[in-house]
Amino acid sequence: MKSAELLLPQSHQDMKIGQLRVLVSDQQMQLKLRADKTFYSLVLLCQAAVSLLMIGWVVYRRVLAPLHKLTVAAESIQAGQFNNPIVVRQADEIGVLAHQMVLMQKSLKKLFEEQAAILNNIPVGVLFTRQGTVEFINHAGKRIFGAQNEELAGQACDRLLMDPMPPITPGGAAPKRGQASGPFAGQLINLRRMDGSSFPAELRTAAMGSSQESDQRLWVVIDVSERIAAEQQIDRLAFYDPVTQLPNKNLLMDRLRQSMASQAANGEVTVLFFLEIYNADMAHGSLEPDKVDGLYAQCAQRLIERLESHQTMARVVGEKFSLISSLKIEAAAEGIKYCEALAQGLIDSLSRQPLLSDLKFGCSVSVGINIIETTSITAEEAMMQAEMAMVQARAAGRNTFRFFNPLMQRLANERTVIEAELRQAIVEKQFVVFYQPQVTFEGEVVGAEALVRWRHPQRGLLSPAHFIQIGEDAGLMSDIGQLVLETVCTDLEHWQTTGLLNELVVAVNVSAQEFKSVDFATGFCQILDRHQIPNHHVKLELTESMMVDNIEDVIAKMHVLKAHHVTISLDDFGTGYSSLSYLGRFPIDQIKIDQSFVRDMLLDATKASITRTIVMLGESLGLSIIAEGVETEDQRNMLRAQGCSLYQGYWYSKPIPAEDFMGLLKNIKVPVHQKNQAFPK
């Protein structure tokens, strides 16, 4: 309710005439206002809701949805998936962030692809582990462990470990089982493949991160099976004989040094056996190379059957073997008997039933024994002493044994001195050639045999018996032979110039070592070609034993010599083994009857019969026959009666210098009636 006073305006003062009261009801208005308020409130709420929805939609579209995409992309990147596209086309900060994530995804994809290419193409296994479980393995690792696809993923690391191998590197410590998480590098360890088999590997591990306690580790696995097999093969090639599978000389000498070094401390002496195996089939070249290897392998097997576990048998070279044993110092006398029994057992092991069915002859063994009681000698000297004892056993007829004694050492020292002097003699050309005439029954000189002599500065004139064998053993005969041939050719040139050569033929001896040289025939002919003499004035004398070794090679060299008009004589005929079976194939011109038959032919009917057979054989083959070692007139006459018309020996002349031989050429005939005065023995 509202009230107001009613006033009447007056000139001086308004006069109150009453009061106006107005009574109005606002219920309807309140209802209307309330309704309007509710309406407007709803409108405002709707506007707010719409605004919020619009704002939310805008926030979702502009913020939440892109952030969700970026979150999903980040999770994919974290999982190693780089092919899911990131599509956020905005120009604001989120768009910039999305662009950077796209660049990061591409960069990580490229980086991971490069790393994957590297890991999958390196030849070693690479594993990533977490908490003792395999998380990743590259292709090489799968191949090494024999795993298919992701078969190893999730496997426990201990599943891959076998018992560790002893380390090869000195001072290294192999990891214990179950310690694969510990840091170690380059140790050899046995690992297990998926099929349960084991293999040796070089394993390196390292923590992923700065802390060694990290549960994430990197394994690098190198399969060394082939390397170890190759090293073992190299060791076998370096220290074992491939034919017999026995230790070779290198390993033998190493063990001999060790035995000699420790023998005093162990109260023992070292015993060294040196064995040489001989087989006639092998010596004559009738066995093929593979059969020879088979024979040596069988010999080795027979020999090691006689050995005890502490003894070492080795193949030194070719047919030579060696054995290291030991004896207690206080049992020396019994030790000698033990050595004798062992040596005889080794001999017996090869003398029983044949080793190969193709053998016509059995094997014999020469054994040298060196009981090494001192440490003042080297292993090489001990080996040489044992070999010298073996040579004595061989000289005694094989299938026997000999102990080394100091006399052998003195002889060896002398031999060493002679060898050194012999080398100097070759350099200084201290060799001279003597000639022993080869004559007819009437005494006419038709040839000569050139025989080398050594004009030693201190010892005077030495015969071949003093140095030829040493020259053979030292490999010097080719040099000596060339010097002799050069001297002979020079003398022949001189005799030709003086008109004394006529049809004279000079025989030159060739050693087995010299003849086996690959270029012997061509070298021999080249020396002849350098001198101005017809080649048929030179005759080459070959021994029968030289011709049965590698027959095809011998025949080929003989044909080369024959093509150069060199005459070939077969020396010492009848003293070898099997020349008769090949005689028709050899392009020889002459047979020389050995002096052993001539010397005894007057007293031994068998020798006389052999001599007659040789003469008949030569005649049937159209060969010239000459006899050496003719020392008496009766020998000459008997040879004449059997059909031999050429002779060489002291009955006519001993070997004489070239100047004296020229005198014979001038006289044409040997003055037999004055032989003892002119040519003393």
C-alpha positions in Angstrom: 0.0 0.0 0.0 1.1 3.5 -0.9 -0.2 6.8 0.7 0.3 10.5 -0.2 -1.0 13.9 1.3 -3.4 16.0 -0.8 -2.4 19.7 -0.8 -4.3 22.7 -2.1 -2.0 25.3 -3.5 -2.5 28.7 -1.9 -0.7 32.0 -2.5 1.2 31.9 0.6 1.1 28.3 1.7 -0.2 25.0 0.4 -3.0 23.8 2.5 -3.3 20.2 3.4 -6.8 19.0 2.4 -6.5 15.3 3.0 -4.6 12.2 2.4 -4.7 9.8 -0.6 -4.2 6.2 0.0 -3.7 3.7 -2.8 -4.0 0.0 -2.2 -2.7 -2.1 -5.0 -2.3 -6.0 -5.1 1.1 -7.4 -6.8 0.4 -11.1 -6.5 -0.1 -11.4 -10.2 2.9 -9.4 -10.9 5.0 -11.5 -8.5 3.7 -14.6 -10.2 4.6 -13.1 -13.5 8.0 -12.0 -12.3 8.6 -15.4 -10.8 7.7 -17.0 -14.1 9.8 -14.6 -16.0 12.7 -15.2 -13.6 12.4 -19.0 -14.1 12.2 -18.6 -17.8 15.1 -16.3 -18.0 17.1 -18.6 -15.7 16.3 -21.5 -18.0 17.4 -19.4 -20.9 20.6 -18.5 -19.1 21.2 -22.1 -18.2 20.6 -23.2 -21.7 22.9 -20.5 -23.0 25.5 -21.6 -20.4 25.1 -25.2 -21.4 25.3 -24.4 -25.0 28.3 -22.2 -24.3 29.9 -25.0 -22.3 29.2 -27.5 -25.0 30.5 -25.2 -27.6 33.6 -24.5 -25.5 34.0 -28.2 -24.7 33.6 -29.1 -28.3 36.1 -26.5 -29.3 38.5 -27.7 -26.5 38.1 -31.3 -27.6 38.6 -30.5 -31.3 41.4 -28.1 -30.7 43.1 -29.6 -27.7 41.9 -32.9 -26.4 41.6 -34.8 -29.7 45.1 -33.7 -30.9 46.6 -34.5 -27.6 45.0 -37.9 -27.7 46.4 -38.5 -31.1 49.8 -37.4 -29.9 49.5 -39.7 -26.9 48.6 -42.7 -29.1 51.4 -41.8 -31.4 53.8 -41.6 -28.5 52.7 -45.0 -27.2 53.2 -46.5 -30.7 56.7 -45.0 -30.9 57.4 -46.3 -27.5 56.3 -49.8 -28.7 58.6 -49.5 -31.7 55.8 -48.9 -34.2 56.7 -46.0 -36.5 54.3 -46.5 -39.4 51.1 -45.0 -37.7 50.5 -41.5 -39.2 50.2 -38.5 -37.0 47.5 -36.2 -38.5 47.1 -32.9 -36.6 46.5 -29.9 -38.9 46.6 -26.9 -36.7 48.6 -23.7 -36.7 48.8 -23.3 -33.0 51.3 -24.7 -30.4 49.7 -28.2 -30.6 50.1 -28.2 -34.3 53.8 -27.3 -33.9 54.1 -30.0 -31.3 52.5 -32.5 -33.6 54.8 -31.5 -36.4 57.8 -32.0 -34.2 56.5 -35.4 -33.2 56.1 -36.3 -36.9 59.7 -35.3 -37.4 60.8 -37.3 -34.3 58.8 -40.3 -35.5 60.6 -40.2 -38.9 64.0 -39.7 -37.3 63.4 -42.6 -34.8 62.1 -44.8 -37.6 65.2 -44.2 -39.7 67.4 -44.6 -36.6 65.7 -47.9 -35.6 65.8 -49.2 -39.2 69.5 -48.4 -39.4 70.1 -50.1 -36.0 68.0 -53.1 -37.0 69.9 -53.4 -40.3 73.2 -53.2 -38.4 72.1 -55.7 -35.7 70.6 -58.1 -38.2 73.6 -58.1 -40.5 76.5 -58.3 -38.1 77.7 -61.9 -37.8 77.5 -62.0 -34.0 74.4 -62.6 -31.8 73.1 -59.5 -30.0 70.5 -59.9 -27.2 68.8 -57.3 -25.0 67.6 -58.6 -21.6 65.5 -57.2 -18.9 65.3 -58.6 -15.4 67.0 -61.8 -16.6 64.6 -62.3 -19.5 65.4 -62.0 -23.2 63.6 -59.0 -24.8 65.3 -58.9 -28.2 67.6 -61.1 -30.3 69.0 -60.3 -33.8 69.0 -62.7 -36.8 72.5 -63.9 -36.1 71.6 -64.7 -32.5 68.6 -66.7 -33.7 70.8 -68.6 -36.1 73.4 -69.2 -33.4 70.8 -70.5 -30.8 68.8 -72.3 -33.5 65.6 -70.2 -32.6 62.6 -69.7 -34.9 61.2 -66.1 -35.2 60.6 -64.8 -31.7 61.0 -68.2 -29.9 63.6 -66.9 -27.6 61.7 -63.7 -26.6 60.6 -64.0 -23.0 63.0 -66.9 -22.3 65.0 -66.7 -19.1 68.7 -66.0 -19.6 69.7 -68.9 -17.4 68.0 -71.1 -20.0 70.8 -70.3 -22.4 73.7 -71.2 -20.1 75.5 -74.5 -19.8 78.4 -75.3 -17.5 81.1 -72.7 -18.2 84.3 -73.7 -20.1 87.7 -73.1 -18.7 89.0 -69.8 -20.0 91.6 -69.9 -22.8 93.0 -66.5 -22.1 95.6 -66.7 -19.3 94.3 -65.3 -16.0 90.8 -65.0 -17.3 87.9 -66.1 -15.1 84.9 -67.7 -16.8 81.5 -66.8 -15.4 79.6 -69.1 -13.1 76.3 -70.6 -14.0 73.5 -68.1 -13.4 75.9 -65.1 -13.4 75.2 -64.0 -16.9 73.9 -60.7 -15.6 77.3 -59.8 -14.2 79.7 -57.7 -16.3 82.4 -59.7 -18.0 84.0 -59.5 -21.5 85.5 -61.9 -23.9 85.3 -65.1 -21.8 84.7 -68.5 -23.3 81.5 -70.2 -22.0 79.3 -73.1 -23.1 75.9 -71.9 -24.2 72.8 -74.0 -24.9 70.9 -74.0 -28.2 67.2 -74.4 -28.4 67.5 -78.1 -29.2 69.5 -78.6 -26.0 73.0 -79.0 -27.6 75.9 -77.0 -26.4 78.4 -74.9 -28.2 81.4 -72.8 -27.2 80.9 -69.1 -27.4 82.7 -65.9 -26.5 80.2 -63.9 -24.4 80.3 -60.2 -23.6 77.7 -58.5 -21.4 77.3 -54.9 -20.3 74.7 -52.9 -18.4 72.3 -50.7 -20.3 72.7 -47.4 -18.6 75.1 -45.7 -16.2 74.5 -48.1 -13.3 76.0 -51.6 -13.3 73.0 -52.7 -11.2 70.6 -52.0 -14.1 68.3 -54.9 -14.8 68.6 -54.2 -18.6 71.7 -55.7 -20.2 73.3 -56.2 -23.5 74.7 -59.6 -24.5 77.1 -60.1 -27.4 77.5 -63.8 -28.4 80.2 -65.0 -30.8 80.0 -68.7 -31.8 83.6 -69.9 -31.7 82.9 -73.5 -32.7 84.5 -73.1 -36.1 87.4 -71.1 -34.7 88.2 -73.6 -32.1 87.9 -76.4 -34.6 90.3 -74.5 -36.9 92.7 -73.9 -34.1 92.7 -77.5 -33.2 93.2 -78.4 -36.9 96.1 -75.9 -37.1 97.6 -77.4 -33.9 97.3 -80.9 -35.4 99.0 -79.7 -38.6 101.7 -77.9 -36.7 102.3 -80.6 -34.1 101.0 -83.9 -35.5 101.9 -86.0 -38.5 98.8 -86.2 -40.9 99.6 -89.7 -42.0 100.2 -91.5 -38.7 98.4 -89.1 -36.4 101.5 -89.2 -34.2 103.2 -86.1 -32.8 105.7 -84.7 -35.3 109.2 -83.6 -34.7 108.2 -80.1 -33.4 106.1 -81.5 -30.6 108.6 -84.3 -29.9 111.4 -81.8 -29.4 109.3 -79.7 -27.1 108.4 -82.7 -25.0 112.0 -83.8 -25.0 113.1 -80.5 -23.7 110.5 -80.6 -21.0 111.5 -84.1 -20.0 115.2 -83.2 -19.9 114.6 -80.0 -17.9 112.5 -81.9 -15.2 114.4 -85.2 -15.0 116.7 -84.2 -12.1 113.8 -82.9 -10.0 111.8 -86.0 -10.7 114.7 -88.4 -9.9 114.6 -89.7 -13.5 116.7 -89.9 -16.6 115.3 -89.4 -20.0 115.7 -92.2 -22.6 115.4 -91.4 -26.3 114.8 -94.1 -28.9 115.4 -93.4 -32.6 113.9 -95.8 -35.0 114.4 -96.2 -38.8 112.0 -98.5 -40.7 113.1 -100.2 -43.8 111.1 -102.0 -46.4 112.5 -103.2 -49.7 109.2 -102.6 -51.6 109.3 -99.0 -50.6 113.0 -98.6 -51.3 112.6 -100.0 -54.8 109.7 -97.7 -55.6 107.2 -100.6 -56.2 104.7 -99.1 -53.8 102.3 -96.3 -54.8 102.4 -93.2 -52.6 99.1 -93.9 -50.9 100.2 -97.4 -50.1 103.4 -96.0 -48.6 101.3 -93.8 -46.4 99.2 -96.7 -45.4 102.3 -98.7 -44.5 103.6 -95.9 -42.3 100.2 -95.7 -40.6 100.2 -99.4 -39.9 103.8 -99.2 -38.6 102.8 -96.4 -36.2 99.8 -98.4 -35.0 102.0 -101.4 -34.3 104.6 -99.4 -32.5 102.2 -97.5 -30.2 100.7 -100.8 -29.1 104.0 -101.5 -27.2 103.9 -98.2 -25.4 102.8 -97.1 -21.9 100.7 -94.0 -21.2 103.7 -91.8 -20.1 105.7 -92.5 -23.3 105.6 -90.4 -26.4 106.0 -91.9 -29.9 106.5 -89.4 -32.8 107.2 -89.5 -36.5 110.4 -87.5 -37.1 110.4 -87.6 -40.9 109.7 -90.2 -43.5 110.7 -93.6 -42.2 112.2 -92.3 -39.0 110.4 -92.4 -35.7 111.3 -91.5 -32.2 110.2 -92.5 -28.7 110.7 -90.6 -25.3 110.6 -92.6 -22.1 112.1 -92.2 -18.6 113.9 -94.3 -16.0 114.3 -94.0 -12.3 117.9 -93.0 -11.5 118.3 -95.6 -8.7 117.2 -98.4 -11.1 119.8 -97.8 -13.8 120.8 -101.4 -14.2 117.3 -102.6 -14.5 116.6 -99.7 -16.8 119.2 -101.0 -19.3 117.3 -104.3 -19.5 114.0 -102.4 -19.8 115.4 -100.4 -22.7 116.6 -103.6 -24.4 113.3 -105.3 -23.9 111.3 -102.3 -25.2 113.6 -102.0 -28.2 113.2 -105.6 -29.0 109.5 -105.4 -28.6 109.4 -102.5 -31.1 111.4 -104.6 -33.5 109.1 -107.6 -33.0 106.0 -105.5 -33.5 106.9 -104.9 -37.1 108.5 -108.3 -37.9 105.4 -110.3 -37.4 102.7 -110.8 -40.0 102.8 -108.4 -43.0 101.6 -104.9 -42.6 100.0 -104.7 -46.0 98.9 -107.5 -48.4 100.7 -105.8 -51.3 104.1 -106.2 -49.6 106.6 -108.7 -51.0 109.1 -108.0 -48.2 108.7 -107.5 -44.5 109.7 -104.4 -42.5 112.9 -104.2 -40.5 113.7 -101.7 -37.8 117.0 -100.2 -36.7 116.8 -98.8 -33.1 119.2 -96.3 -31.5 119.0 -95.7 -27.7 120.3 -92.7 -26.0 120.1 -92.6 -22.1 120.4 -88.9 -21.3 122.0 -88.7 -17.9 123.3 -85.1 -18.2 121.6 -81.8 -18.8 124.7 -80.3 -20.3 123.5 -81.2 -23.8 120.6 -79.8 -25.8 117.6 -81.7 -27.0 119.0 -81.4 -30.6 122.3 -83.0 -29.5 120.5 -85.8 -27.7 118.5 -86.5 -30.8 121.6 -86.5 -33.0 123.2 -89.0 -30.6 120.2 -91.3 -30.7 120.3 -91.2 -34.5 124.0 -92.0 -34.5 123.3 -95.1 -32.4 120.5 -96.0 -34.9 123.1 -95.7 -37.8 125.2 -98.2 -35.9 122.3 -100.6 -35.6 121.5 -100.2 -39.3 125.2 -101.0 -40.1 124.9 -104.1 -38.0 122.3 -105.5 -40.3 119.0 -103.9 -39.1 116.4 -105.5 -36.8 118.7 -104.8 -33.9 119.5 -101.9 -31.5 122.5 -100.1 -30.3 123.2 -97.7 -27.4 124.9 -94.4 -27.9 128.5 -94.2 -26.7 131.0 -91.3 -26.6 133.0 -92.7 -29.5 130.1 -92.0 -31.7 130.1 -88.4 -30.6 133.8 -88.1 -31.4 133.1 -89.5 -34.9 130.2 -87.1 -35.3 132.4 -84.2 -34.3 134.9 -85.2 -36.9 132.1 -85.6 -39.4 131.0 -82.1 -38.6 134.5 -80.7 -39.2 134.8 -82.6 -42.5 131.5 -81.3 -43.7 132.5 -77.7 -43.0 135.8 -78.3 -44.8 134.0 -80.0 -47.6 131.8 -76.9 -48.1 135.0 -74.7 -48.2 136.6 -77.2 -50.7 133.7 -76.7 -53.1 134.1 -72.9 -52.9 137.9 -73.1 -53.4 137.6 -76.0 -56.0 140.0 -78.2 -54.1 138.9 -81.3 -56.1 141.0 -83.0 -58.8 140.1 -85.8 -61.1 142.1 -89.0 -61.6 141.5 -91.4 -64.5 141.6 -95.2 -64.4 142.0 -96.6 -67.9 139.5 -98.9 -69.5 141.4 -101.1 -72.0 141.0 -103.9 -74.4 142.5 -107.4 -74.0 145.5 -106.2 -76.0 146.0 -103.2 -73.6 144.7 -100.5 -75.9 143.2 -97.5 -74.0 139.6 -96.9 -75.2 138.2 -95.1 -72.2 138.6 -94.2 -68.6 136.6 -93.8 -65.4 136.9 -90.3 -63.9 137.4 -90.6 -60.1 137.4 -87.6 -57.8 140.0 -86.8 -55.3 140.1 -84.1 -52.6 143.4 -82.2 -52.3 143.0 -81.3 -48.7 145.2 -78.4 -47.5 146.3 -80.3 -44.4 145.6 -83.9 -44.9 146.8 -84.2 -48.5 145.1 -86.2 -51.2 141.9 -87.9 -50.0 140.0 -90.7 -51.7 136.2 -90.6 -52.1 135.9 -93.0 -49.1 136.8 -90.1 -46.8 134.1 -87.6 -48.0 131.5 -89.0 -50.5 129.1 -90.3 -47.8 129.4 -87.1 -45.8 128.8 -85.1 -49.0 125.7 -87.3 -49.7 124.3 -86.7 -46.2 125.0 -82.9 -46.4 123.4 -82.5 -49.8 126.7 -81.4 -51.5 127.0 -84.1 -54.2 125.4 -82.0 -56.9 128.0 -79.3 -56.4 130.8 -81.8 -56.3 129.4 -83.6 -59.4 129.3 -80.4 -61.4 132.9 -79.6 -60.5 134.0 -83.1 -61.6 132.1 -82.9 -64.9 133.5 -79.4 -65.7 137.0 -80.7 -65.0 136.4 -83.8 -67.2 135.1 -81.7 -70.1 138.0 -79.3 -69.8 140.5 -82.2 -70.0 138.6 -83.7 -73.0 138.9 -80.3 -74.7 142.6 -80.3 -74.1 143.1 -83.8 -75.3 141.0 -83.0 -78.4 143.2 -80.0 -79.1 146.4 -82.1 -78.8 144.9 -84.8 -81.1 144.8 -87.4 -78.3 141.0 -87.7 -78.0 140.3 -90.1 -80.9 137.3 -92.3 -79.8 138.1 -92.1 -76.1 135.1 -92.3 -73.8 135.3 -91.0 -70.2 132.9 -92.4 -67.6 131.6 -90.0 -65.0 129.9 -91.4 -61.8 126.7 -89.8 -60.6 125.5 -90.0 -57.0 121.9 -91.0 -56.2 121.3 -87.6 -54.7 122.6 -85.8 -57.7 120.6 -88.0 -60.2 117.3 -87.4 -58.3 117.5 -83.7 -58.9 114.6 -82.6 -61.1 116.9 -80.7 -63.5 119.8 -83.1 -63.5 119.6 -84.3 -67.1 119.2 -80.8 -68.5 121.9 -79.4 -66.3 124.3 -82.3 -67.3 123.7 -81.6 -71.0 124.1 -77.9 -70.6 127.6 -78.4 -69.2 128.5 -80.6 -72.1 127.2 -78.1 -74.6 129.4 -75.3 -73.1 132.5 -77.3 -74.1 133.6 -77.9 -77.6 133.6 -81.7 -77.5 131.2 -84.3 -79.0 128.9 -85.5 -76.3 129.5 -89.2 -77.1 132.9 -88.9 -75.5 131.2 -88.7 -72.1 129.7 -91.8 -70.5 127.4 -91.6 -67.5 127.7 -94.4 -64.9 124.5 -95.2 -62.9 124.3 -97.8 -60.2 121.7 -100.4 -60.3 120.2 -99.3 -57.0 119.6 -95.8 -58.4 117.6 -97.1 -61.3 115.0 -99.0 -59.4 113.8 -96.0 -57.5 111.0 -94.1 -59.3 111.6 -96.0 -62.6 109.6 -93.8 -64.9 111.5 -90.7 -63.8 114.8 -92.5 -64.3 113.8 -93.6 -67.8 112.7 -90.1 -68.7 116.0 -88.6 -67.6 117.9 -91.3 -69.5 116.1 -90.5 -72.7 117.0 -86.8 -72.3 120.7 -87.8 -72.0 120.5 -90.2 -74.9 118.9 -87.5 -77.1 122.2 -85.5 -76.4 124.3 -88.6 -77.5 125.5 -89.3 -73.9 126.5 -93.0 -73.4 125.0 -94.7 -70.3 126.7 -97.5 -68.4 125.0 -99.6 -65.7 127.5 -99.9 -62.9 127.8 -102.6 -60.2 125.4 -104.8 -62.1 124.1 -107.8 -60.2 124.4 -106.3 -56.8 120.9 -104.7 -56.8 117.4 -106.1 -56.4 115.3 -106.0 -59.5 117.1 -104.5 -62.5 116.5 -107.6 -64.5 112.8 -107.0 -64.7 113.3 -103.5 -66.1 116.6 -103.9 -68.0 114.9 -104.0 -71.3 113.2 -100.7 -70.7 116.4 -98.8 -69.8 118.2 -97.1 -72.8 121.7 -98.2 -71.6 124.7 -98.9 -73.8 127.0 -100.9 -71.4 126.9 -103.2 -68.4 129.8 -103.1 -65.9 130.5 -106.3 -64.0 130.9 -105.5 -60.3 134.4 -106.2 -58.9 132.9 -108.4 -56.2 132.2 -111.0 -58.8 135.6 -110.6 -60.6 137.6 -110.8 -57.3 136.2 -114.2 -56.4 135.4 -115.8 -59.7 138.5 -118.0 -59.8 137.7 -119.5 -56.4 133.9 -119.4 -56.4 132.1 -121.2 -59.2 128.9 -119.4 -58.4 130.5 -116.0 -59.0 132.0 -117.3 -62.2 128.6 -118.5 -63.4 127.0 -115.2 -62.5 129.8 -113.4 -64.5 129.1 -115.6 -67.5 125.4 -115.0 -67.2 125.9 -111.2 -67.2 128.0 -111.4 -70.3 125.5 -113.5 -72.1 122.7 -111.2 -71.0 124.5 -108.2 -72.3 125.3 -109.9 -75.6 121.6 -110.9 -76.0 120.6 -107.2 -75.5 123.3 -105.9 -77.7 125.2 -104.2 -74.9 128.9 -103.6 -74.3 130.4 -105.5 -71.4 133.2 -104.2 -69.2 134.6 -105.7 -66.0 136.0 -103.7 -63.1 138.4 -104.8 -60.4 140.7 -106.8 -62.7 143.8 -107.3 -60.6 145.4 -110.4 -62.0 146.2 -111.8 -65.4 144.2 -115.0 -64.6 141.1 -112.9 -63.9 141.6 -111.1 -67.2 142.0 -114.4 -69.1 139.0 -116.0 -67.5 136.9 -112.9 -68.4 138.2 -113.1 -71.9 137.2 -116.8 -72.1 133.7 -115.9 -70.9 133.3 -113.2 -73.6 134.2 -110.0 -71.8 136.7 -107.9 -73.8 136.9 -104.6 -71.9 138.7 -104.4 -68.5 139.4 -101.9 -65.8 141.6 -102.5 -62.7 145.0 -102.5 -61.1 146.3 -105.2 -63.5 146.4 -102.3 -66.0 146.6 -99.2 -63.9 145.5 -97.5 -60.7 143.6 -94.1 -61.0 146.2 -91.6 -62.2 146.3 -87.8 -62.7 145.3 -86.3 -66.0 148.9 -85.5 -66.9 149.9 -89.2 -66.5 146.8 -90.3 -68.4 147.9 -88.2 -71.3 151.1 -90.2 -71.4 149.0 -93.4 -71.9 147.0 -91.8 -74.7 150.3 -90.9 -76.4 151.5 -94.5 -76.1 148.1 -95.8 -77.2 148.5 -99.0 -75.1 149.1 -99.7 -71.4 152.6 -101.3 -71.0 151.3 -104.3 -69.1 154.7 -105.9 -68.7 155.8 -102.8 -66.8 152.6 -102.2 -64.9 154.0 -102.7 -61.4 156.7 -100.1 -62.0 154.7 -97.6 -64.1 151.4 -97.9 -62.1 152.0 -99.1 -58.6 148.9 -99.9 -56.5 
